[in-house]
Amino acid sequence: VNISVCLDKQAKAVRHTTPPTSSDQTPFSNPIVSLRTSLHTMSAPNPASTGLFINGQRETGQDVRVGNVTAALAVANIVKTSLGPVGLDKMLVDDIGDVLITNDGATILKSLEVEHPAARVLVDLANLQDQEVGDGTTSVVIIASELLRRGNDLVKNGIHPTTIISGYRSALKAAVSYIKKQMVVNVSELNDDHLINAAKTSMSSKIIGKESDFFAKLAVDAVKSVKMNATAADVAGYEAMAASDGPGAASADAAGKNGKQRYKYPLSAIHILKAHGKSSMESHLIDGGFAINAMRAAQGMPTFVESDDGQPVKIAMLDMNLQRHRMGMGVQVIVKDPAEIENIKKREMDITKERIRKIIDAGARIVLTTKGVDDLCMKYFVEAGIICARRCNREDLKRLAKATGGRVVTTMADMEGNETFDGDCLGSCDSVREVRIGDGEMLYVYGCKGHGASTIVLRGANEYMLDEMDRALHDSLCVVKRMLESNTLVPGGGAAEAALSVYLDDYAHTIQTREQLVIQEYADALLVIPKTLAVNAAKDASELVAKLRSVHAKGQHSSDDCDDGLKFMGLDLVEGTIRDNLDAGVVEPAISKIKSLRFATEAAITILRIDDRITLNDAGGLANARR
């Protein structure tokens, strides 16, 4: 029924039945006007009747902010208890029953199916921290959620979100500047002690924390083994990254570039293999070598190949089938003489034999392929004394090609339409040996002649333990890499956060606008890291954090040079006291701390800027509404 037609009919009826209104009567006493007014103010269930074609639900104002902050806090609370050297693990069970036991913040959040859009921002934040730095994924989520909670409280107290965002940006700028000037320790020539301490700090909260001495040395040796000269593009990237973190870092990097050769450490060249069995302490590093999870295709092949007369062992890496040649789909051969069928079969075998002969004539003594190898080809390889492995992982072959200076060959066709095998595609090494590891065999490649490669073979009791060891080792490798490339470190154990809290509290008193309140809240929010560390260690968080702030305030306000070292004071979670974490070896890369603050602040600002949320329904609902 057309509402306007009904209203016109009712208006005519009212004109004939109602007496004229007095002059002092308000317009709203007219029933027709009241009816029209109520129709304009009520929410119609059918979008088409109002002209508002938003087929969904809309939330505005403080309701949206509270919902976003609640979702972010829920995500942060999941990972909060896993922070620190005595953090706890999480067990995640998916819909088909697969179990994941981990302590890594990014892995936990990645495994969760988070539906709330604001909570997904924190999940993306953890992944970004994992990609950029490799460590600090849990702390960045906790800081972001605390900034959100305090920002929401400020909004409730009448502070405009724009003011909060501006205050957070000012506090971030001041915090990064203070870290660069006061907290960073520049180490021009990093020795192994600094690197091992950083690696031990990273893995202290992981499953291999008890054997951190062994695995930290393993991580440092692995990263150093893939050292190579940085190109001009790499140096430019370092400078751009340093310039974004502050002017102090840019000048330091520029001086490093002008003074000496810069190096890079590609982690992609470090291959990690997991093998069941034995103790985790029997994990080992193949320095300058490579291990691939494959075995000989036939028992008649040799188990060991080494260089002869100074000639290196050549490796062919193929991404194609080594099987009897077959006609392509849709190709028909009409034979009038039955004798020709045997000739066709013989020619198919000859084509395969010619392919194998070209690979062997190029000098290959090891053949690895990602596809299959049939018995006919295997026969030729066995006769030639060549080790052949099939069904190799493609990513492993790419790494091996980089390590040995070869290339993965996808086809033998050349520009003229013939089939040839280029000897330049072969990789070089000193020797190849098949070694039995656990329940299976692996091929060990020693003395790779390429750009440098290493393989870490992890041993452990079960798959869950090996996966967690892999994640812990990856974080440590990233930390060592960042430290070697930046040559800067900061103390850990809550020292940097406590120092920043005291500094920003003093800095806030110099601000004459209402941003002063925001910067003070930012300073208090940073204390969530030492508080969480103390709570997870079953210590008195309030007392420890109060002592920590007191020591840092004394160090920052004192003019005595003897108190300058107090800025490195952090928490000792084993004894429940305060100590100099720089001397204790609890350190982490400066870029990790700066990126954490930067990412957490940007994520909090992104969510605080939201004051309207429209959740659209599916297309079928909109079509029904229009009908």
N, C-alpha and C positions, 0 to 999 in steps of 0.2 A: 504494500500500500504506500502510495506517495504521501510522505508526511506533510509537504507543503499544501497539497490539495485538501487534506483533512483539516489543516489549520484554517484555510480559507473558508471551508464550509462551517467550521465552528465559529469563526469570526462573524459570518453573516447571521448565524443563529443568535449570537450574543447581542448583535446590534438591534435585533428585533425584540429581544426579551429583557435586556438589562436597561435600567434607567440611566440617564446621563450622570456622569460623575461630577462631584463638586470641584470647585477650583482648587481647594487645598488638598485634594486627594493625590497621593503619589502615583506615578505611572505604574509602579509595580503592583498596585492593588488590582489593576486590570487583569482578569484571568488569562486573556489571550497573550498579553505581554509576559506574564509569569510563565505561561506554558512555553513560549518561545525562548525565554531566558533559561529555563531549566533544561530545555533540549540542547542549548549551546554549551552548557556547563557540564552536563553529565557525560560520562564516557560510554560511548556506544560499543557494544560487543562486536559489531560488524564494521570493519575498517571502511568498507565502501560507502557506508551511510554518512561518514563524517568527512570524507575527502582525505583522511590521513592514511596513506597506504603503507604504513610501517607494520608489516606483519611480524610482530614479535613483542618482546617486553623491553621496557626502558626503565633504567634506574638513573637517578641524578643526585648530585650533591654529596652530602656526607655519607649517605647509604652506600654509594659506590666505593668511597674511600675506605670505609670500615670493612666492607667485604673484601677489597683488595688486600688490605693490611692483614686481615684475619687469615686469608689464604697464604700470604707470604710467610706469616709466622708459623702456620701449620707445616709448611715445607721446611722452614729452618729448624723447627723443633725435631724433625725426623733425624737430621744430621748433627744436631748440636752435641749429643752425647758421644759422638765419634771423634771429637776434636781433642788433640793433645796426645802425649805419649802414653797415657793410660786410658785412651778412649775405647769405647766398646764397638763390637762389630754388629752388622745388621744381616739378617737372613731374609732374602727376598725369594718368594715362591711364585712362579708365573702360572698361567691358566692351564698349562699341560704338566705341571708338577716339577719343572726344572728348578733347581735350587741355586741361589747365588749368595755366597757369604763374603761380605766385603766391608772395608772400613773407609774406602775412598768416596769422598763426597760426590764427585762428578758421576761415578759409576752408579751410586745409589739413586741419584736424581734422574739419571738417564734411563734407569730401569723402571721408574715409576710412570704410570700412565696418568699424567696430570692433565685435568680438563680445564681448570680455572685459568683464564688468560693471564691474569697477573702472576699467578704462581708459575706459569710457564716461562715468564721473564726470568725468574730466578734459576730455573733449570737451564735456560740458554746462557745465563750468566756463569754458571758453574762450568759449562762446556767451553765457553770462551776463555775462562781462566785456565782450563786444562790445556787448550790449544796454544795459548800465548806463552804461558809460563810452565805449566805442567804440574805445579804444586800450589797449595793454598786454596783449593776449591771449596773446602768446608768453611774456612774462615771468611771468605768473600761473601758467601750466602748469609752467614750469621751477622756480619756487619751490615749488609744491605737490609735485612729484616729489622734490625734494631734501629737503623736510621728511619725506616718506614714507620715503625711504631712510635718513635718520638716525634716524627713529623706529623703524624695523625693527631697526637695529643696537643701539639701546638695549634693545629687547625681548630680543634675543639675549644681551645682557649682564646680564639679570636684572631690568630695570626693568619694572614692571607697566604695561600699556597705559593704565590709568586715570591713573597718575601722569604719563605722557607727555602725555595729553590735557589734564590740568590744567595742566601746565607750559607747553604751547603756548598755552593760553588766557591765562595770566598774561603770557607774553612778548608776545602780540599786544596785550593791553591796555596794557602798558608802551610798546610800540613806537608805537602810535597816539597815546598821550599825548605822547611825545617829539616826534613829527612836528608835532603841533599847537602845542606850546610853543616848539620850537627851530627846526624846519626850514621851516615855512610862512612865506612872505612875503606879507603882506596888501597888496594893491594896491587902494586905494579907488577910484581912477579909472584903469582900465586904458587905456593908450594903445595905438596900433597896434603899437608895437615889441614889447611883451610878447606880444601875440596872434600876431604874425608869427613871433616866435621859437618859440613853442609849436607853431605849425603846422609850421614847418621841422623842429623836433625830431621830430614825429610822422612826417613823410614822408621823413626822412633815410635810412631803410632801404628805401624803396620805389623803384619804377622811375622816379619823377619826382624823386628826390632831387637830381639834378644841376641841375634847374631849380626848386629849392625856393623861391627868391626870387619867381619869377613865380607859382607855384601857391599859395604861402602868402598872398600878397596877394589872389589870386583867392578863396581860402577865407574870409579875413577879411571881404572886401567882401560876399561872398554871405551870410554869417551875419548881418552887421550890417543887410543890406537887409531881413531878415524880422523885425526887432525890433518887438515889440508889448508893451503893458502887461500885466503879470502880474495874474491874478485872485487873489481871496482864497484860492481852493483851491490855486493854484500856490504862493503864498507859504507856505501851511501845509505843502505838500509839501517845499519847500526846508528849512523848519525841522525837519520830521520827519527828513529825510535828514541834516541837520547834527547833530541830537541823537543819532542813532545812531552818528555818527562821533566824538563826544566833546563834553564840556561847553563847551570853548573855542569850537568852531564854532557851537554853538547860540546862545551869547550874541552872537557876531559877527553872525550872520544876523538875530537879533532887533533888534539895533541898526540894521542896514541897513534893515530893514523900517520901523522907527519914524522913521528919519531921512529917507528919500526913497522915491520910487516904484521898485518893483522891475520888472524886465522879463523877458520870456521870448523864446526864439529857437527857434521850431518848425522843425526840420530837414525836416519833411514838406512845408514850403512851398518848399523848394529842389529844383527839378527838374533832373536831370542827363540830358542827351541825348548819345549817342555817334554820331559820324559819321566814316566812313572817309575818309582822305585828308588831305593837308597835314601840317604839322609839329605836334607837341604844343604848341609855343609859340604856335600860332595858335588855341588854345582861347580862348573868351571868355565873359564874363558879360553876360547881358541884365538889367540892374538895373531892378527894377520891372516887368519884362516876363515873358513866358512863351513858350516855343517848344514846339510839338507836332509830333510826327512824322507829319504827314498832308499831303495835297496836294488841290488842287481836283478835284472829281469830274468836271468837264467843262471843255474848253478855252475855251468861250464865256464862262465866268465871269470877273469882274475879278481881277486879281492884287493889287490894293491898294485898301483901303477906309479912309477916315479920317473923322474927325468933321466935321460940317457945322454952321456957325453955333453953335458951342459945345455942340452936342448930341453926347454920347458915342456910340461905336459899340456897338450891342447884340449880344450873342452868345447864341444859343440852344444849349443842350447837351442832347442827347436820348439816351435809352437805349432806342430803339424803331425799328422798321422804317419807312422812308418809301417804301413801295411800293404798287402798286395794291391796293385793298381786295379781299380774297377772303373768301368764306364760310368759317365755321369748320368744323372736322372734324365730320362727322355731320349737317350741315345739308343738307336736300334741298329743292329748289324744283321743283315740278311746274308745267310751263307747257303750256297748251292751245293758245295762239296763238303761232306761231313769231315773230311780230313782237315779242313781249314779250322775247325773248332779247336783242335789240339794246338795248331799254330797260334791261334788267338790267346789261349791260355799260356802258352810258352812266352809270347810277347809280353803279356801282363807281368809274368814273373821277371822277365828281362828288364822291363821298365823299373821295377822295384830294385832289382840288383844294380842297375846303373845309378840310381839315386844313392844307394848305400855306398857304392864304389866312389862316387864323387865326394861324399863326406869323408870317407877314409883317405882318399888321395889328397884331400886338403890338409891332412895331418892330424885329424881328430883321433884322440885315444880314449876320450870319455864322451859319451853321447847321452844327453838328458833331454827328455821331451815331456810336454804337458799332456800329450795324447797317448794313444795305444801303440804297441809294437807287437806284431804277430810273429808266429813261429818261424816263418820264412826269413824275415829280417833278422831275427835273433840268431838264426843259424849262421848268417854271414858275419855278424858281430862276434860270435863265439870263435869262428875260424880265424878272425883277424886279431883275437886277443884284446878286444875292446870291452870296457865296462859300459853297459847301457842301462839306464833307469827310465821307467815310464810312469805316467800319471803324477808328475812332479807339480808342485804348486806354482802357478804362474808368477805370483809375487816373489816367491823365493828365487825363481830363475832370473827375474829382473835384477834382484839384489846381487845374485851371483855374477851376472853379466857385468854389472857395475864394478864389482870387486875384482874380477879377473881381466877387465879391459876388453870384454867381448860384446856381442850383441845377440839378442834373441831373434832367431830367424823364423819368419812366419811362412815364407814360400821360397822355393828354389827357382822360380821363373825369373828370367831376365827380360830386358827391354826388347830383345829380338824374338821372344817367344820360345826360346830354348830353356833348358834347365841346367843351372850351374850353381856351384856352392863357392862363395867367396871366402878365402882363407882369413881375411881380415875380421870376419865375424867370430872367429874362435877366441876364447879366453885362454889365459896362460896361468899356470901354477907350478909349484915344485913337485907335488905328489897328491895322490888321491887314495884314500883307504876306506874300506867298509869296516865299520866298527859296530859291535853289538852293544846297544844301550837299552837297558830295561828288557822289554819283551820283544823288541824289534831291532832292525839294523838301520844305521844312518851312514851316509857318505860324508866323510871329512875331507875337505879340500884345504891343503896346507900351502903356505907361501903364495898367496894371491898376488898377481903382478899389476893389479889395477890401482884404483884411487884409495885403497885402504878399506878393509872390512874386518869385522870381528863378529864372532858368534858366542853368545852366552848360552850354555846348556844348563837348564834348571832341572834339578832332581827334587822329587818330593813324594809324599805318601799317596796323595790322591789328586784328583783333578781340581777340586775346590782350592786346595792349598797351592797348587801350581798356578792357577789363575790369579790368586791374590798375590803370590810372589811376583808374578809378571807385572801386575799393576803397580806394586810397591817399587819394583826396580825401575819401571818406566818413569815414575815421579822422580826418583833419585837421579836417573840419567839426565832428565830435563834440568834439574837443579844444577848439576855439575856443568852442563853445557852452558847455561845462562851465566854461571859464575865465571867460567873461563872466557866468555865473550865480553862480559862487562867489567870484570876485574873489580867489582864492588860487592860489599856485603854489609849486612846490618845484623845486630843482635836479635835473637828470637826469644821465645818464652815470655811474651807479653811486654818486653822492654820497650819496643818501639811504640806500641799503643799507649802505654802509661806515660811515656815522655811526651807524646803528641797530645794526650789529654791535658796534662799540666800546661803545656805551651799554649794550646788553643784556649784554655780557660783564661790565661793571662791576656791573650790576644783579643778575646771578646771584650774585655774591659776598655779597650782602646776604640771600640766601635760606638758611635754615638746614635745609631739608628736602632730600630727594633730587631735588626739582624743579630744584635748582641745575644738575644735569647736563643736564636737558632744556632749560633756558633757554640754557645755553652752546651746545648743539647747534643751537638755533634761531638764535642769533647767527651761528654759523658757516654755517648753511644760507643766510642772506641774502647771503653773499659769492658765491654761485653766479652772481649777475647780473654783477658786475664781472669775475669770472673768465671767464665765457662771452663777454662783450663783448671782452675782451682776446684771447682765443683766436681768435675769429672775425676779429679785425683782424690776426692773425698777429704778435702781440706776446708778450712774456714775461709771462704772466699772474701767475706767482708773485711776480716782482719788483714789478710794478705794483701788485698788491693789497697787498703788504707796505708799499710806500710810502704807499699810500692810507690804510691803517689807522694807520700811524704819524702821518700828518698829522692825522687826525681825533682820535686819542688825545691829541695835543698840544693841539689846540683845545679839547677837552672838559675836560682836566685843568689847563689853564693859567688863572691868574687875571688875566692881562694882557688888557685889552680889545682890543688889536691882534690877538690870536689868535682873536677871536670869529668872524671871517670865514672861518676854516679849515673850518668845518662845511659850506661850500658847495663844497669841493674835490672834483672828480671827474676822470674819465679824459678825456684827449684822444687819441682813437684814431687820428688821422691822424699826429701827431708821436710818439705812444707815450710821453707824459709826463702829468703831473698839472697841472690848472689850475683856476681858479675858474669853475665852469660857470654860475654866476649872471651874472657879467660877460660870459661868452662867449655867453650867450643860449641855452644848452641847458637849457630849462625844460619842465615839464609840469604839468598841473593837480594840485593836492593831492589832490583826490578820486580821481584815477586811482591814485595810490600807495596811498592808504588802502584803497580797494576791492580792489586787488590783494592786499595783505597779508591782508585779511579773508577774501576768497574762497579764497585759497590755503590758509590755515590751516584754514578750515572743511572744505574738500575733503580735506585730509590727515587731519583728525580723523575724518571720516566713514569713510574707508577703514581707518584704524587700529582703529576700534571693531569691525571685523568679525573674528570668530574662528571662524566656521562658514559653510560654503557647501554648499548642497544643490542639485545640478543635476538637475532632473526630466527623465525621458524623456517621449516623446510618449504621448498617450492610448492609442494602439494597443498599445504595449508593456505598459501597465498592464492592459489588458483581457486580453491573452494571459497575463500573469502570474497573473491571478485564475482564468483557466480551468485 
